[in-house]
Amino acid sequence: GPAGTDPPPAPAFPVAAGWPALTDPDGRVAAAIADGLSNREAAQRLFVSVKTIEFHLGNIFRKLGVRNRTELAARRGRAG
C-alpha cells in the first residue's frame, strides 16, 4: 500500500506466553544471535557496536532464563 499504511512487522523474536517481553532492540539482537551470528556480525547487521550487542545479550539471557546462545536458539524454536 501507500507509504505509512503498511502493518507493523512481526516481532523479530516470538515470546511464548508467560515469558517476560523483550524490548524491540532485545528482540532484534536475540533474533540475530539465534540465527547463528557472532556478536560482531550481529553488530554489523543491526548497525550498533559489539558492546551494545553484549549489553542486550545480558538482558536477553536474564529475561529468558537462558545461559548461552544455544539455549537462546532452542528457546526461539519453541516459541515460534
mmCIF file of the N, C-alpha and C atoms, coordinates in Angstrom:
data_MODEL
# 
_entry.id   MODEL 
# 
loop_
_atom_site.group_PDB 
_atom_site.id 
_atom_site.type_symbol 
_atom_site.label_atom_id 
_atom_site.label_alt_id 
_atom_site.label_comp_id 
_atom_site.label_asym_id 
_atom_site.label_entity_id 
_atom_site.label_seq_id 
_atom_site.pdbx_PDB_ins_code 
_atom_site.Cartn_x 
_atom_site.Cartn_y 
_atom_site.Cartn_z 
_atom_site.occupancy 
_atom_site.B_iso_or_equiv 
_atom_site.pdbx_formal_charge 
_atom_site.auth_seq_id 
_atom_site.auth_comp_id 
_atom_site.auth_asym_id 
_atom_site.auth_atom_id 
_atom_site.pdbx_PDB_model_num 
ATOM 1   N N  . GLY A 1 1  ? 0.816  -1.188  0.000  1.00 0.00 ? 1  GLY A N  1 
ATOM 2   C CA . GLY A 1 1  ? 0.000  0.000   0.000  1.00 0.00 ? 1  GLY A CA 1 
ATOM 3   C C  . GLY A 1 1  ? 0.854  1.244   0.000  1.00 0.00 ? 1  GLY A C  1 
ATOM 4   N N  . PRO A 1 2  ? 0.221  2.410   0.093  1.00 0.00 ? 2  PRO A N  1 
ATOM 5   C CA . PRO A 1 2  ? 0.972  3.667   0.149  1.00 0.00 ? 2  PRO A CA 1 
ATOM 6   C C  . PRO A 1 2  ? 1.867  3.725   1.377  1.00 0.00 ? 2  PRO A C  1 
ATOM 7   N N  . ALA A 1 3  ? 2.913  4.524   1.290  1.00 0.00 ? 3  ALA A N  1 
ATOM 8   C CA . ALA A 1 3  ? 3.854  4.632   2.396  1.00 0.00 ? 3  ALA A CA 1 
ATOM 9   C C  . ALA A 1 3  ? 3.119  5.019   3.671  1.00 0.00 ? 3  ALA A C  1 
ATOM 10  N N  . GLY A 1 4  ? 3.493  4.384   4.767  1.00 0.00 ? 4  GLY A N  1 
ATOM 11  C CA . GLY A 1 4  ? 2.911  4.710   6.058  1.00 0.00 ? 4  GLY A CA 1 
ATOM 12  C C  . GLY A 1 4  ? 1.665  3.927   6.398  1.00 0.00 ? 4  GLY A C  1 
ATOM 13  N N  . THR A 1 5  ? 1.170  3.085   5.488  1.00 0.00 ? 5  THR A N  1 
ATOM 14  C CA . THR A 1 5  ? -0.043 2.325   5.777  1.00 0.00 ? 5  THR A CA 1 
ATOM 15  C C  . THR A 1 5  ? 0.212  0.835   5.916  1.00 0.00 ? 5  THR A C  1 
ATOM 16  N N  . ASP A 1 6  ? 1.467  0.426   5.777  1.00 0.00 ? 6  ASP A N  1 
ATOM 17  C CA . ASP A 1 6  ? 1.778  -0.993  5.920  1.00 0.00 ? 6  ASP A CA 1 
ATOM 18  C C  . ASP A 1 6  ? 1.634  -1.416  7.377  1.00 0.00 ? 6  ASP A C  1 
ATOM 19  N N  . PRO A 1 7  ? 1.190  -2.654  7.628  1.00 0.00 ? 7  PRO A N  1 
ATOM 20  C CA . PRO A 1 7  ? 1.099  -3.109  9.015  1.00 0.00 ? 7  PRO A CA 1 
ATOM 21  C C  . PRO A 1 7  ? 2.491  -3.197  9.628  1.00 0.00 ? 7  PRO A C  1 
ATOM 22  N N  . PRO A 1 8  ? 2.576  -3.082  10.944 1.00 0.00 ? 8  PRO A N  1 
ATOM 23  C CA . PRO A 1 8  ? 3.892  -3.192  11.578 1.00 0.00 ? 8  PRO A CA 1 
ATOM 24  C C  . PRO A 1 8  ? 4.463  -4.588  11.364 1.00 0.00 ? 8  PRO A C  1 
ATOM 25  N N  . PRO A 1 9  ? 5.790  -4.702  11.305 1.00 0.00 ? 9  PRO A N  1 
ATOM 26  C CA . PRO A 1 9  ? 6.388  -6.030  11.108 1.00 0.00 ? 9  PRO A CA 1 
ATOM 27  C C  . PRO A 1 9  ? 6.147  -6.919  12.321 1.00 0.00 ? 9  PRO A C  1 
ATOM 28  N N  . ALA A 1 10 ? 6.177  -8.207  12.083 1.00 0.00 ? 10 ALA A N  1 
ATOM 29  C CA . ALA A 1 10 ? 6.032  -9.165  13.192 1.00 0.00 ? 10 ALA A CA 1 
ATOM 30  C C  . ALA A 1 10 ? 7.230  -9.033  14.119 1.00 0.00 ? 10 ALA A C  1 
ATOM 31  N N  . PRO A 1 11 ? 7.054  -9.372  15.392 1.00 0.00 ? 11 PRO A N  1 
ATOM 32  C CA . PRO A 1 11 ? 8.202  -9.306  16.302 1.00 0.00 ? 11 PRO A CA 1 
ATOM 33  C C  . PRO A 1 11 ? 9.353  -10.156 15.781 1.00 0.00 ? 11 PRO A C  1 
ATOM 34  N N  . ALA A 1 12 ? 10.568 -9.660  15.976 1.00 0.00 ? 12 ALA A N  1 
ATOM 35  C CA . ALA A 1 12 ? 11.738 -10.372 15.475 1.00 0.00 ? 12 ALA A CA 1 
ATOM 36  C C  . ALA A 1 12 ? 11.983 -11.656 16.252 1.00 0.00 ? 12 ALA A C  1 
ATOM 37  N N  . PHE A 1 13 ? 11.527 -11.690 17.501 1.00 0.00 ? 13 PHE A N  1 
ATOM 38  C CA . PHE A 1 13 ? 11.775 -12.856 18.342 1.00 0.00 ? 13 PHE A CA 1 
ATOM 39  C C  . PHE A 1 13 ? 10.486 -13.179 19.078 1.00 0.00 ? 13 PHE A C  1 
ATOM 40  N N  . PRO A 1 14 ? 9.766  -14.220 18.641 1.00 0.00 ? 14 PRO A N  1 
ATOM 41  C CA . PRO A 1 14 ? 8.491  -14.521 19.289 1.00 0.00 ? 14 PRO A CA 1 
ATOM 42  C C  . PRO A 1 14 ? 8.692  -14.903 20.741 1.00 0.00 ? 14 PRO A C  1 
ATOM 43  N N  . VAL A 1 15 ? 7.789  -14.475 21.587 1.00 0.00 ? 15 VAL A N  1 
ATOM 44  C CA . VAL A 1 15 ? 7.884  -14.767 23.010 1.00 0.00 ? 15 VAL A CA 1 
ATOM 45  C C  . VAL A 1 15 ? 6.639  -15.536 23.422 1.00 0.00 ? 15 VAL A C  1 
ATOM 46  N N  . ALA A 1 16 ? 6.846  -16.702 24.012 1.00 0.00 ? 16 ALA A N  1 
ATOM 47  C CA . ALA A 1 16 ? 5.730  -17.543 24.432 1.00 0.00 ? 16 ALA A CA 1 
ATOM 48  C C  . ALA A 1 16 ? 5.022  -16.931 25.638 1.00 0.00 ? 16 ALA A C  1 
ATOM 49  N N  . ALA A 1 17 ? 3.794  -17.323 25.833 1.00 0.00 ? 17 ALA A N  1 
ATOM 50  C CA . ALA A 1 17 ? 3.026  -16.838 26.981 1.00 0.00 ? 17 ALA A CA 1 
ATOM 51  C C  . ALA A 1 17 ? 3.780  -17.137 28.275 1.00 0.00 ? 17 ALA A C  1 
ATOM 52  N N  . GLY A 1 18 ? 3.796  -16.157 29.158 1.00 0.00 ? 18 GLY A N  1 
ATOM 53  C CA . GLY A 1 18 ? 4.460  -16.346 30.432 1.00 0.00 ? 18 GLY A CA 1 
ATOM 54  C C  . GLY A 1 18 ? 5.905  -15.897 30.452 1.00 0.00 ? 18 GLY A C  1 
ATOM 55  N N  . TRP A 1 19 ? 6.482  -15.617 29.300 1.00 0.00 ? 19 TRP A N  1 
ATOM 56  C CA . TRP A 1 19 ? 7.862  -15.123 29.261 1.00 0.00 ? 19 TRP A CA 1 
ATOM 57  C C  . TRP A 1 19 ? 7.848  -13.617 29.394 1.00 0.00 ? 19 TRP A C  1 
ATOM 58  N N  . PRO A 1 20 ? 8.872  -13.045 30.001 1.00 0.00 ? 20 PRO A N  1 
ATOM 59  C CA . PRO A 1 20 ? 8.959  -11.583 30.012 1.00 0.00 ? 20 PRO A CA 1 
ATOM 60  C C  . PRO A 1 20 ? 9.110  -11.068 28.585 1.00 0.00 ? 20 PRO A C  1 
ATOM 61  N N  . ALA A 1 21 ? 8.444  -9.989  28.292 1.00 0.00 ? 21 ALA A N  1 
ATOM 62  C CA . ALA A 1 21 ? 8.532  -9.416  26.948 1.00 0.00 ? 21 ALA A CA 1 
ATOM 63  C C  . ALA A 1 21 ? 9.908  -8.805  26.735 1.00 0.00 ? 21 ALA A C  1 
ATOM 64  N N  . LEU A 1 22 ? 10.476 -9.065  25.585 1.00 0.00 ? 22 LEU A N  1 
ATOM 65  C CA . LEU A 1 22 ? 11.733 -8.425  25.202 1.00 0.00 ? 22 LEU A CA 1 
ATOM 66  C C  . LEU A 1 22 ? 11.419 -7.076  24.572 1.00 0.00 ? 22 LEU A C  1 
ATOM 67  N N  . THR A 1 23 ? 12.286 -6.111  24.792 1.00 0.00 ? 23 THR A N  1 
ATOM 68  C CA . THR A 1 23 ? 12.150 -4.843  24.087 1.00 0.00 ? 23 THR A CA 1 
ATOM 69  C C  . THR A 1 23 ? 12.416 -5.096  22.607 1.00 0.00 ? 23 THR A C  1 
ATOM 70  N N  . ASP A 1 24 ? 12.038 -4.151  21.755 1.00 0.00 ? 24 ASP A N  1 
ATOM 71  C CA . ASP A 1 24 ? 12.317 -4.311  20.325 1.00 0.00 ? 24 ASP A CA 1 
ATOM 72  C C  . ASP A 1 24 ? 13.811 -4.493  20.060 1.00 0.00 ? 24 ASP A C  1 
ATOM 73  N N  . PRO A 1 25 ? 14.688 -3.663  20.664 1.00 0.00 ? 25 PRO A N  1 
ATOM 74  C CA . PRO A 1 25 ? 16.127 -3.891  20.417 1.00 0.00 ? 25 PRO A CA 1 
ATOM 75  C C  . PRO A 1 25 ? 16.592 -5.263  20.915 1.00 0.00 ? 25 PRO A C  1 
ATOM 76  N N  . ASP A 1 26 ? 16.112 -5.684  22.101 1.00 0.00 ? 26 ASP A N  1 
ATOM 77  C CA . ASP A 1 26 ? 16.479 -7.006  22.601 1.00 0.00 ? 26 ASP A CA 1 
ATOM 78  C C  . ASP A 1 26 ? 16.015 -8.077  21.625 1.00 0.00 ? 26 ASP A C  1 
ATOM 79  N N  . GLY A 1 27 ? 14.807 -7.922  21.101 1.00 0.00 ? 27 GLY A N  1 
ATOM 80  C CA . GLY A 1 27 ? 14.271 -8.911  20.160 1.00 0.00 ? 27 GLY A CA 1 
ATOM 81  C C  . GLY A 1 27 ? 15.084 -9.009  18.886 1.00 0.00 ? 27 GLY A C  1 
ATOM 82  N N  . ARG A 1 28 ? 15.529 -7.863  18.378 1.00 0.00 ? 28 ARG A N  1 
ATOM 83  C CA . ARG A 1 28 ? 16.348 -7.878  17.158 1.00 0.00 ? 28 ARG A CA 1 
ATOM 84  C C  . ARG A 1 28 ? 17.690 -8.556  17.418 1.00 0.00 ? 28 ARG A C  1 
ATOM 85  N N  . VAL A 1 29 ? 18.297 -8.261  18.570 1.00 0.00 ? 29 VAL A N  1 
ATOM 86  C CA . VAL A 1 29 ? 19.572 -8.897  18.922 1.00 0.00 ? 29 VAL A CA 1 
ATOM 87  C C  . VAL A 1 29 ? 19.356 -10.393 19.122 1.00 0.00 ? 29 VAL A C  1 
ATOM 88  N N  . ALA A 1 30 ? 18.307 -10.764 19.838 1.00 0.00 ? 30 ALA A N  1 
ATOM 89  C CA . ALA A 1 30 ? 18.027 -12.188 20.080 1.00 0.00 ? 30 ALA A CA 1 
ATOM 90  C C  . ALA A 1 30 ? 17.861 -12.937 18.767 1.00 0.00 ? 30 ALA A C  1 
ATOM 91  N N  . ALA A 1 31 ? 17.139 -12.342 17.826 1.00 0.00 ? 31 ALA A N  1 
ATOM 92  C CA . ALA A 1 31 ? 16.923 -13.000 16.538 1.00 0.00 ? 31 ALA A CA 1 
ATOM 93  C C  . ALA A 1 31 ? 18.240 -13.171 15.784 1.00 0.00 ? 31 ALA A C  1 
ATOM 94  N N  . ALA A 1 32 ? 19.073 -12.128 15.800 1.00 0.00 ? 32 ALA A N  1 
ATOM 95  C CA . ALA A 1 32 ? 20.352 -12.213 15.084 1.00 0.00 ? 32 ALA A CA 1 
ATOM 96  C C  . ALA A 1 32 ? 21.246 -13.292 15.684 1.00 0.00 ? 32 ALA A C  1 
ATOM 97  N N  . ILE A 1 33 ? 21.310 -13.347 17.002 1.00 0.00 ? 33 ILE A N  1 
ATOM 98  C CA . ILE A 1 33 ? 22.154 -14.339 17.672 1.00 0.00 ? 33 ILE A CA 1 
ATOM 99  C C  . ILE A 1 33 ? 21.583 -15.737 17.464 1.00 0.00 ? 33 ILE A C  1 
ATOM 100 N N  . ALA A 1 34 ? 20.260 -15.870 17.566 1.00 0.00 ? 34 ALA A N  1 
ATOM 101 C CA . ALA A 1 34 ? 19.636 -17.176 17.350 1.00 0.00 ? 34 ALA A CA 1 
ATOM 102 C C  . ALA A 1 34 ? 19.813 -17.648 15.912 1.00 0.00 ? 34 ALA A C  1 
ATOM 103 N N  . ASP A 1 35 ? 20.010 -16.697 14.983 1.00 0.00 ? 35 ASP A N  1 
ATOM 104 C CA . ASP A 1 35 ? 20.294 -17.062 13.591 1.00 0.00 ? 35 ASP A CA 1 
ATOM 105 C C  . ASP A 1 35 ? 21.724 -17.563 13.412 1.00 0.00 ? 35 ASP A C  1 
ATOM 106 N N  . GLY A 1 36 ? 22.520 -17.518 14.486 1.00 0.00 ? 36 GLY A N  1 
ATOM 107 C CA . GLY A 1 36 ? 23.875 -18.035 14.422 1.00 0.00 ? 36 GLY A CA 1 
ATOM 108 C C  . GLY A 1 36 ? 24.943 -16.991 14.183 1.00 0.00 ? 36 GLY A C  1 
ATOM 109 N N  . LEU A 1 37 ? 24.575 -15.724 14.219 1.00 0.00 ? 37 LEU A N  1 
ATOM 110 C CA . LEU A 1 37 ? 25.577 -14.679 14.002 1.00 0.00 ? 37 LEU A CA 1 
ATOM 111 C C  . LEU A 1 37 ? 26.457 -14.508 15.235 1.00 0.00 ? 37 LEU A C  1 
ATOM 112 N N  . SER A 1 38 ? 27.698 -14.139 15.010 1.00 0.00 ? 38 SER A N  1 
ATOM 113 C CA . SER A 1 38 ? 28.581 -13.765 16.110 1.00 0.00 ? 38 SER A CA 1 
ATOM 114 C C  . SER A 1 38 ? 28.162 -12.390 16.614 1.00 0.00 ? 38 SER A C  1 
ATOM 115 N N  . ASN A 1 39 ? 28.684 -11.990 17.768 1.00 0.00 ? 39 ASN A N  1 
ATOM 116 C CA . ASN A 1 39 ? 28.387 -10.649 18.272 1.00 0.00 ? 39 ASN A CA 1 
ATOM 117 C C  . ASN A 1 39 ? 28.788 -9.596  17.247 1.00 0.00 ? 39 ASN A C  1 
ATOM 118 N N  . ARG A 1 40 ? 29.947 -9.762  16.632 1.00 0.00 ? 40 ARG A N  1 
ATOM 119 C CA . ARG A 1 40 ? 30.422 -8.795  15.642 1.00 0.00 ? 40 ARG A CA 1 
ATOM 120 C C  . ARG A 1 40 ? 29.499 -8.760  14.426 1.00 0.00 ? 40 ARG A C  1 
ATOM 121 N N  . GLU A 1 41 ? 29.093 -9.933  13.937 1.00 0.00 ? 41 GLU A N  1 
ATOM 122 C CA . GLU A 1 41 ? 28.195 -9.986  12.781 1.00 0.00 ? 41 GLU A CA 1 
ATOM 123 C C  . GLU A 1 41 ? 26.833 -9.366  13.109 1.00 0.00 ? 41 GLU A C  1 
ATOM 124 N N  . ALA A 1 42 ? 26.336 -9.652  14.315 1.00 0.00 ? 42 ALA A N  1 
ATOM 125 C CA . ALA A 1 42 ? 25.056 -9.063  14.731 1.00 0.00 ? 42 ALA A CA 1 
ATOM 126 C C  . ALA A 1 42 ? 25.175 -7.548  14.825 1.00 0.00 ? 42 ALA A C  1 
ATOM 127 N N  . ALA A 1 43 ? 26.287 -7.063  15.343 1.00 0.00 ? 43 ALA A N  1 
ATOM 128 C CA . ALA A 1 43 ? 26.504 -5.620  15.450 1.00 0.00 ? 43 ALA A CA 1 
ATOM 129 C C  . ALA A 1 43 ? 26.494 -4.978  14.065 1.00 0.00 ? 43 ALA A C  1 
ATOM 130 N N  . GLN A 1 44 ? 27.143 -5.631  13.108 1.00 0.00 ? 44 GLN A N  1 
ATOM 131 C CA . GLN A 1 44 ? 27.165 -5.090  11.744 1.00 0.00 ? 44 GLN A CA 1 
ATOM 132 C C  . GLN A 1 44 ? 25.775 -5.108  11.126 1.00 0.00 ? 44 GLN A C  1 
ATOM 133 N N  . ARG A 1 45 ? 25.034 -6.184  11.336 1.00 0.00 ? 45 ARG A N  1 
ATOM 134 C CA . ARG A 1 45 ? 23.682 -6.300  10.774 1.00 0.00 ? 45 ARG A CA 1 
ATOM 135 C C  . ARG A 1 45 ? 22.765 -5.214  11.346 1.00 0.00 ? 45 ARG A C  1 
ATOM 136 N N  . LEU A 1 46 ? 22.917 -4.946  12.648 1.00 0.00 ? 46 LEU A N  1 
ATOM 137 C CA . LEU A 1 46 ? 21.992 -4.029  13.325 1.00 0.00 ? 46 LEU A CA 1 
ATOM 138 C C  . LEU A 1 46 ? 22.525 -2.599  13.427 1.00 0.00 ? 46 LEU A C  1 
ATOM 139 N N  . PHE A 1 47 ? 23.725 -2.371  12.884 1.00 0.00 ? 47 PHE A N  1 
ATOM 140 C CA . PHE A 1 47 ? 24.328 -1.031  12.882 1.00 0.00 ? 47 PHE A CA 1 
ATOM 141 C C  . PHE A 1 47 ? 24.523 -0.492  14.298 1.00 0.00 ? 47 PHE A C  1 
ATOM 142 N N  . VAL A 1 48 ? 25.028 -1.354  15.172 1.00 0.00 ? 48 VAL A N  1 
ATOM 143 C CA . VAL A 1 48 ? 25.354 -0.956  16.541 1.00 0.00 ? 48 VAL A CA 1 
ATOM 144 C C  . VAL A 1 48 ? 26.748 -1.486  16.873 1.00 0.00 ? 48 VAL A C  1 
ATOM 145 N N  . SER A 1 49 ? 27.254 -1.143  18.056 1.00 0.00 ? 49 SER A N  1 
ATOM 146 C CA . SER A 1 49 ? 28.571 -1.626  18.468 1.00 0.00 ? 49 SER A CA 1 
ATOM 147 C C  . SER A 1 49 ? 28.471 -3.025  19.071 1.00 0.00 ? 49 SER A C  1 
ATOM 148 N N  . VAL A 1 50 ? 29.612 -3.706  19.114 1.00 0.00 ? 50 VAL A N  1 
ATOM 149 C CA . VAL A 1 50 ? 29.663 -5.013  19.760 1.00 0.00 ? 50 VAL A CA 1 
ATOM 150 C C  . VAL A 1 50 ? 29.283 -4.878  21.232 1.00 0.00 ? 50 VAL A C  1 
ATOM 151 N N  . LYS A 1 51 ? 29.694 -3.787  21.876 1.00 0.00 ? 51 LYS A N  1 
ATOM 152 C CA . LYS A 1 51 ? 29.327 -3.558  23.286 1.00 0.00 ? 51 LYS A CA 1 
ATOM 153 C C  . LYS A 1 51 ? 27.812 -3.478  23.451 1.00 0.00 ? 51 LYS A C  1 
ATOM 154 N N  . THR A 1 52 ? 27.137 -2.869  22.480 1.00 0.00 ? 52 THR A N  1 
ATOM 155 C CA . THR A 1 52 ? 25.676 -2.799  22.541 1.00 0.00 ? 52 THR A CA 1 
ATOM 156 C C  . THR A 1 52 ? 25.068 -4.192  22.437 1.00 0.00 ? 52 THR A C  1 
ATOM 157 N N  . ILE A 1 53 ? 25.605 -5.011  21.555 1.00 0.00 ? 53 ILE A N  1 
ATOM 158 C CA . ILE A 1 53 ? 25.134 -6.399  21.437 1.00 0.00 ? 53 ILE A CA 1 
ATOM 159 C C  . ILE A 1 53 ? 25.324 -7.123  22.762 1.00 0.00 ? 53 ILE A C  1 
ATOM 160 N N  . GLU A 1 54 ? 26.492 -6.972  23.375 1.00 0.00 ? 54 GLU A N  1 
ATOM 161 C CA . GLU A 1 54 ? 26.777 -7.638  24.650 1.00 0.00 ? 54 GLU A CA 1 
ATOM 162 C C  . GLU A 1 54 ? 25.798 -7.175  25.730 1.00 0.00 ? 54 GLU A C  1 
ATOM 163 N N  . PHE A 1 55 ? 25.499 -5.877  25.750 1.00 0.00 ? 55 PHE A N  1 
ATOM 164 C CA . PHE A 1 55 ? 24.548 -5.336  26.719 1.00 0.00 ? 55 PHE A CA 1 
ATOM 165 C C  . PHE A 1 55 ? 23.179 -5.996  26.550 1.00 0.00 ? 55 PHE A C  1 
ATOM 166 N N  . HIS A 1 56 ? 22.696 -6.044  25.309 1.00 0.00 ? 56 HIS A N  1 
ATOM 167 C CA . HIS A 1 56 ? 21.377 -6.624  25.061 1.00 0.00 ? 56 HIS A CA 1 
ATOM 168 C C  . HIS A 1 56 ? 21.379 -8.125  25.350 1.00 0.00 ? 56 HIS A C  1 
ATOM 169 N N  . LEU A 1 57 ? 22.466 -8.819  25.034 1.00 0.00 ? 57 LEU A N  1 
ATOM 170 C CA . LEU A 1 57 ? 22.521 -10.254 25.334 1.00 0.00 ? 57 LEU A CA 1 
ATOM 171 C C  . LEU A 1 57 ? 22.379 -10.507 26.827 1.00 0.00 ? 57 LEU A C  1 
ATOM 172 N N  . GLY A 1 58 ? 23.010 -9.674  27.637 1.00 0.00 ? 58 GLY A N  1 
ATOM 173 C CA . GLY A 1 58 ? 22.854 -9.819  29.089 1.00 0.00 ? 58 GLY A CA 1 
ATOM 174 C C  . GLY A 1 58 ? 21.396 -9.696  29.503 1.00 0.00 ? 58 GLY A C  1 
ATOM 175 N N  . ASN A 1 59 ? 20.712 -8.698  28.935 1.00 0.00 ? 59 ASN A N  1 
ATOM 176 C CA . ASN A 1 59 ? 19.281 -8.523  29.230 1.00 0.00 ? 59 ASN A CA 1 
ATOM 177 C C  . ASN A 1 59 ? 18.471 -9.728  28.766 1.00 0.00 ? 59 ASN A C  1 
ATOM 178 N N  . ILE A 1 60 ? 18.761 -10.183 27.548 1.00 0.00 ? 60 ILE A N  1 
ATOM 179 C CA . ILE A 1 60 ? 18.010 -11.292 26.956 1.00 0.00 ? 60 ILE A CA 1 
ATOM 180 C C  . ILE A 1 60 ? 18.188 -12.560 27.786 1.00 0.00 ? 60 ILE A C  1 
ATOM 181 N N  . PHE A 1 61 ? 19.431 -12.891 28.099 1.00 0.00 ? 61 PHE A N  1 
ATOM 182 C CA . PHE A 1 61 ? 19.693 -14.111 28.865 1.00 0.00 ? 61 PHE A CA 1 
ATOM 183 C C  . PHE A 1 61 ? 18.975 -14.053 30.214 1.00 0.00 ? 61 PHE A C  1 
ATOM 184 N N  . ARG A 1 62 ? 19.027 -12.894 30.865 1.00 0.00 ? 62 ARG A N  1 
ATOM 185 C CA . ARG A 1 62 ? 18.382 -12.750 32.175 1.00 0.00 ? 62 ARG A CA 1 
ATOM 186 C C  . ARG A 1 62 ? 16.867 -12.873 32.047 1.00 0.00 ? 62 ARG A C  1 
ATOM 187 N N  . LYS A 1 63 ? 16.285 -12.172 31.078 1.00 0.00 ? 63 LYS A N  1 
ATOM 188 C CA . LYS A 1 63 ? 14.831 -12.177 30.927 1.00 0.00 ? 63 LYS A CA 1 
ATOM 189 C C  . LYS A 1 63 ? 14.288 -13.546 30.545 1.00 0.00 ? 63 LYS A C  1 
ATOM 190 N N  . LEU A 1 64 ? 15.009 -14.249 29.677 1.00 0.00 ? 64 LEU A N  1 
ATOM 191 C CA . LEU A 1 64 ? 14.520 -15.541 29.188 1.00 0.00 ? 64 LEU A CA 1 
ATOM 192 C C  . LEU A 1 64 ? 15.025 -16.720 30.010 1.00 0.00 ? 64 LEU A C  1 
ATOM 193 N N  . GLY A 1 65 ? 15.937 -16.453 30.942 1.00 0.00 ? 65 GLY A N  1 
ATOM 194 C CA . GLY A 1 65 ? 16.444 -17.539 31.779 1.00 0.00 ? 65 GLY A CA 1 
ATOM 195 C C  . GLY A 1 65 ? 17.305 -18.526 31.017 1.00 0.00 ? 65 GLY A C  1 
ATOM 196 N N  . VAL A 1 66 ? 18.039 -18.041 30.012 1.00 0.00 ? 66 VAL A N  1 
ATOM 197 C CA . VAL A 1 66 ? 18.951 -18.905 29.271 1.00 0.00 ? 66 VAL A CA 1 
ATOM 198 C C  . VAL A 1 66 ? 20.385 -18.548 29.639 1.00 0.00 ? 66 VAL A C  1 
ATOM 199 N N  . ARG A 1 67 ? 21.298 -19.506 29.426 1.00 0.00 ? 67 ARG A N  1 
ATOM 200 C CA . ARG A 1 67 ? 22.689 -19.299 29.825 1.00 0.00 ? 67 ARG A CA 1 
ATOM 201 C C  . ARG A 1 67 ? 23.628 -19.072 28.656 1.00 0.00 ? 67 ARG A C  1 
ATOM 202 N N  . ASN A 1 68 ? 23.171 -19.419 27.448 1.00 0.00 ? 68 ASN A N  1 
ATOM 203 C CA . ASN A 1 68 ? 24.083 -19.304 26.309 1.00 0.00 ? 68 ASN A CA 1 
ATOM 204 C C  . ASN A 1 68 ? 23.299 -19.197 25.004 1.00 0.00 ? 68 ASN A C  1 
ATOM 205 N N  . ARG A 1 69 ? 24.045 -19.031 23.922 1.00 0.00 ? 69 ARG A N  1 
ATOM 206 C CA . ARG A 1 69 ? 23.438 -18.842 22.607 1.00 0.00 ? 69 ARG A CA 1 
ATOM 207 C C  . ARG A 1 69 ? 22.662 -20.070 22.143 1.00 0.00 ? 69 ARG A C  1 
ATOM 208 N N  . THR A 1 70 ? 23.154 -21.255 22.491 1.00 0.00 ? 70 THR A N  1 
ATOM 209 C CA . THR A 1 70 ? 22.470 -22.482 22.080 1.00 0.00 ? 70 THR A CA 1 
ATOM 210 C C  . THR A 1 70 ? 21.088 -22.552 22.723 1.00 0.00 ? 70 THR A C  1 
ATOM 211 N N  . GLU A 1 71 ? 21.022 -22.235 24.023 1.00 0.00 ? 71 GLU A N  1 
ATOM 212 C CA . GLU A 1 71 ? 19.723 -22.244 24.690 1.00 0.00 ? 71 GLU A CA 1 
ATOM 213 C C  . GLU A 1 71 ? 18.803 -21.159 24.119 1.00 0.00 ? 71 GLU A C  1 
ATOM 214 N N  . LEU A 1 72 ? 19.387 -20.030 23.755 1.00 0.00 ? 72 LEU A N  1 
ATOM 215 C CA . LEU A 1 72 ? 18.588 -18.963 23.147 1.00 0.00 ? 72 LEU A CA 1 
ATOM 216 C C  . LEU A 1 72 ? 17.968 -19.444 21.832 1.00 0.00 ? 72 LEU A C  1 
ATOM 217 N N  . ALA A 1 73 ? 18.771 -20.085 20.993 1.00 0.00 ? 73 ALA A N  1 
ATOM 218 C CA . ALA A 1 73 ? 18.250 -20.591 19.714 1.00 0.00 ? 73 ALA A CA 1 
ATOM 219 C C  . ALA A 1 73 ? 17.179 -21.646 19.942 1.00 0.00 ? 73 ALA A C  1 
ATOM 220 N N  . ALA A 1 74 ? 17.376 -22.524 20.924 1.00 0.00 ? 74 ALA A N  1 
ATOM 221 C CA . ALA A 1 74 ? 16.394 -23.555 21.215 1.00 0.00 ? 74 ALA A CA 1 
ATOM 222 C C  . ALA A 1 74 ? 15.094 -22.921 21.729 1.00 0.00 ? 74 ALA A C  1 
ATOM 223 N N  . ARG A 1 75 ? 15.233 -21.902 22.544 1.00 0.00 ? 75 ARG A N  1 
ATOM 224 C CA . ARG A 1 75 ? 14.066 -21.211 23.088 1.00 0.00 ? 75 ARG A CA 1 
ATOM 225 C C  . ARG A 1 75 ? 13.268 -20.551 21.957 1.00 0.00 ? 75 ARG A C  1 
ATOM 226 N N  . ARG A 1 76 ? 13.978 -19.978 20.999 1.00 0.00 ? 76 ARG A N  1 
ATOM 227 C CA . ARG A 1 76 ? 13.316 -19.353 19.850 1.00 0.00 ? 76 ARG A CA 1 
ATOM 228 C C  . ARG A 1 76 ? 12.509 -20.389 19.078 1.00 0.00 ? 76 ARG A C  1 
ATOM 229 N N  . GLY A 1 77 ? 13.101 -21.565 18.886 1.00 0.00 ? 77 GLY A N  1 
ATOM 230 C CA . GLY A 1 77 ? 12.393 -22.609 18.152 1.00 0.00 ? 77 GLY A CA 1 
ATOM 231 C C  . GLY A 1 77 ? 11.114 -23.043 18.836 1.00 0.00 ? 77 GLY A C  1 
ATOM 232 N N  . ARG A 1 78 ? 11.125 -23.097 20.162 1.00 0.00 ? 78 ARG A N  1 
ATOM 233 C CA . ARG A 1 78 ? 9.930  -23.498 20.903 1.00 0.00 ? 78 ARG A CA 1 
ATOM 234 C C  . ARG A 1 78 ? 8.881  -22.390 20.925 1.00 0.00 ? 78 ARG A C  1 
ATOM 235 N N  . ALA A 1 79 ? 9.299  -21.132 20.826 1.00 0.00 ? 79 ALA A N  1 
ATOM 236 C CA . ALA A 1 79 ? 8.353  -20.018 20.939 1.00 0.00 ? 79 ALA A CA 1 
ATOM 237 C C  . ALA A 1 79 ? 7.608  -19.786 19.629 1.00 0.00 ? 79 ALA A C  1 
ATOM 238 N N  . GLY A 1 80 ? 8.228  -20.155 18.509 1.00 0.00 ? 80 GLY A N  1 
ATOM 239 C CA . GLY A 1 80 ? 7.667  -19.812 17.216 1.00 0.00 ? 80 GLY A CA 1 
ATOM 240 C C  . GLY A 1 80 ? 6.498  -20.670 16.803 1.00 0.00 ? 80 GLY A C  1 
# 
